[in-house]
Amino acid sequence: HQFGKGKVYYLGCDLDEKAMKNLAAYLGKCTGIKMLPYEIEGVEAVTAEDGEREALFLMNHLDQPAVVAVCGEYTEMLSGENGSGTVCLAPFGVAVLELT
């Protein structure tokens, strides 16, 4: 429902953890709130900014590759490569993304 300049969402049920994360991601996308990638056990996501740019650090603590969903386009700051949609992390790999 519209309320002033914003919206209010009412949730009339108890969601499990996965459904709650999906709802949070959906609401973030609808409202334009930047959300961290979906949580993957063993993959850490941390944001940092210097006042001019914001970076998303992705760290794979697993001994196997991990594919992380990323909203929108990005530049991988270590390699300079551009991408969108997903990031493939090598075992124990790191990516530093500037989201565009």
GUMI-798846 format. One record per residue (C-alpha): residue in three letters; residue number from 1; x, y, z. Coordinates in steps of 0.25 Angstrom, whole numbers. Example, Ala and Ser with C-alpha at 12.3 -4.5 7.8 and 13.67 -1.06 7.14 Angstrom:
2
node resn->ala, resi->1, xx->49, yy->-18, zz->31
node resn->ser, resi->2, xx->55, yy->-4, zz->29
//
This chain:
100
node resn->his, resi->1, xx->0, yy->0, zz->0
node resn->gln, resi->2, xx->4, yy->14, zz->-3
node resn->phe, resi->3, xx->8, yy->22, zz->10
node resn->gly, resi->4, xx->12, yy->36, zz->8
node resn->lys, resi->5, xx->24, yy->36, zz->-2
node resn->gly, resi->6, xx->27, yy->21, zz->1
node resn->lys, resi->7, xx->20, yy->8, zz->1
node resn->val, resi->8, xx->17, yy->-2, zz->12
node resn->tyr, resi->9, xx->17, yy->-17, zz->11
node resn->tyr, resi->10, xx->9, yy->-26, zz->20
node resn->leu, resi->11, xx->13, yy->-40, zz->22
node resn->gly, resi->12, xx->3, yy->-49, zz->28
node resn->cys, resi->13, xx->10, yy->-62, zz->29
node resn->asp, resi->14, xx->23, yy->-69, zz->35
node resn->leu, resi->15, xx->33, yy->-71, zz->24
node resn->asp, resi->16, xx->45, yy->-81, zz->24
node resn->glu, resi->17, xx->59, yy->-75, zz->23
node resn->lys, resi->18, xx->60, yy->-77, zz->8
node resn->ala, resi->19, xx->46, yy->-71, zz->5
node resn->met, resi->20, xx->50, yy->-59, zz->14
node resn->lys, resi->21, xx->63, yy->-57, zz->7
node resn->asn, resi->22, xx->55, yy->-57, zz->-7
node resn->leu, resi->23, xx->45, yy->-47, zz->-2
node resn->ala, resi->24, xx->56, yy->-38, zz->3
node resn->ala, resi->25, xx->63, yy->-39, zz->-10
node resn->tyr, resi->26, xx->50, yy->-36, zz->-18
node resn->leu, resi->27, xx->47, yy->-24, zz->-9
node resn->gly, resi->28, xx->61, yy->-19, zz->-10
node resn->lys, resi->29, xx->60, yy->-20, zz->-25
node resn->cys, resi->30, xx->46, yy->-13, zz->-26
node resn->thr, resi->31, xx->51, yy->-1, zz->-17
node resn->gly, resi->32, xx->64, yy->1, zz->-23
node resn->ile, resi->33, xx->72, yy->-3, zz->-10
node resn->lys, resi->34, xx->85, yy->-9, zz->-13
node resn->met, resi->35, xx->85, yy->-24, zz->-8
node resn->leu, resi->36, xx->97, yy->-33, zz->-6
node resn->pro, resi->37, xx->97, yy->-45, zz->-14
node resn->tyr, resi->38, xx->89, yy->-57, zz->-9
node resn->glu, resi->39, xx->96, yy->-64, zz->2
node resn->ile, resi->40, xx->104, yy->-76, zz->-2
node resn->glu, resi->41, xx->110, yy->-84, zz->9
node resn->gly, resi->42, xx->125, yy->-82, zz->9
node resn->val, resi->43, xx->125, yy->-70, zz->0
node resn->glu, resi->44, xx->127, yy->-56, zz->7
node resn->ala, resi->45, xx->121, yy->-43, zz->2
node resn->val, resi->46, xx->126, yy->-30, zz->7
node resn->thr, resi->47, xx->124, yy->-16, zz->2
node resn->ala, resi->48, xx->133, yy->-4, zz->4
node resn->glu, resi->49, xx->134, yy->10, zz->-1
node resn->asp, resi->50, xx->143, yy->22, zz->-2
node resn->gly, resi->51, xx->134, yy->33, zz->-4
node resn->glu, resi->52, xx->135, yy->32, zz->-19
node resn->arg, resi->53, xx->133, yy->18, zz->-22
node resn->glu, resi->54, xx->126, yy->6, zz->-16
node resn->ala, resi->55, xx->133, yy->-8, zz->-17
node resn->leu, resi->56, xx->127, yy->-22, zz->-14
node resn->phe, resi->57, xx->137, yy->-32, zz->-9
node resn->leu, resi->58, xx->134, yy->-47, zz->-12
node resn->met, resi->59, xx->143, yy->-57, zz->-5
node resn->asn, resi->60, xx->141, yy->-72, zz->-7
node resn->his, resi->61, xx->146, yy->-80, zz->5
node resn->leu, resi->62, xx->142, yy->-93, zz->-2
node resn->asp, resi->63, xx->152, yy->-103, zz->-8
node resn->gln, resi->64, xx->142, yy->-103, zz->-20
node resn->pro, resi->65, xx->138, yy->-92, zz->-30
node resn->ala, resi->66, xx->125, yy->-84, zz->-27
node resn->val, resi->67, xx->116, yy->-76, zz->-36
node resn->val, resi->68, xx->110, yy->-64, zz->-30
node resn->ala, resi->69, xx->98, yy->-56, zz->-35
node resn->val, resi->70, xx->100, yy->-41, zz->-37
node resn->cys, resi->71, xx->90, yy->-31, zz->-40
node resn->gly, resi->72, xx->94, yy->-23, zz->-52
node resn->glu, resi->73, xx->107, yy->-20, zz->-59
node resn->tyr, resi->74, xx->120, yy->-19, zz->-52
node resn->thr, resi->75, xx->135, yy->-17, zz->-54
node resn->glu, resi->76, xx->144, yy->-27, zz->-47
node resn->met, resi->77, xx->154, yy->-17, zz->-41
node resn->leu, resi->78, xx->166, yy->-27, zz->-41
node resn->ser, resi->79, xx->166, yy->-31, zz->-55
node resn->gly, resi->80, xx->158, yy->-19, zz->-62
node resn->glu, resi->81, xx->148, yy->-29, zz->-68
node resn->asn, resi->82, xx->134, yy->-25, zz->-70
node resn->gly, resi->83, xx->122, yy->-35, zz->-67
node resn->ser, resi->84, xx->108, yy->-36, zz->-63
node resn->gly, resi->85, xx->98, yy->-46, zz->-56
node resn->thr, resi->86, xx->108, yy->-55, zz->-50
node resn->val, resi->87, xx->123, yy->-56, zz->-45
node resn->cys, resi->88, xx->130, yy->-69, zz->-45
node resn->leu, resi->89, xx->140, yy->-70, zz->-33
node resn->ala, resi->90, xx->151, yy->-80, zz->-33
node resn->pro, resi->91, xx->154, yy->-89, zz->-21
node resn->phe, resi->92, xx->159, yy->-79, zz->-10
node resn->gly, resi->93, xx->157, yy->-68, zz->-21
node resn->val, resi->94, xx->154, yy->-54, zz->-19
node resn->ala, resi->95, xx->147, yy->-43, zz->-28
node resn->val, resi->96, xx->146, yy->-28, zz->-25
node resn->leu, resi->97, xx->134, yy->-23, zz->-33
node resn->glu, resi->98, xx->130, yy->-8, zz->-36
node resn->leu, resi->99, xx->115, yy->-9, zz->-39
node resn->thr, resi->100, xx->110, yy->0, zz->-50
//
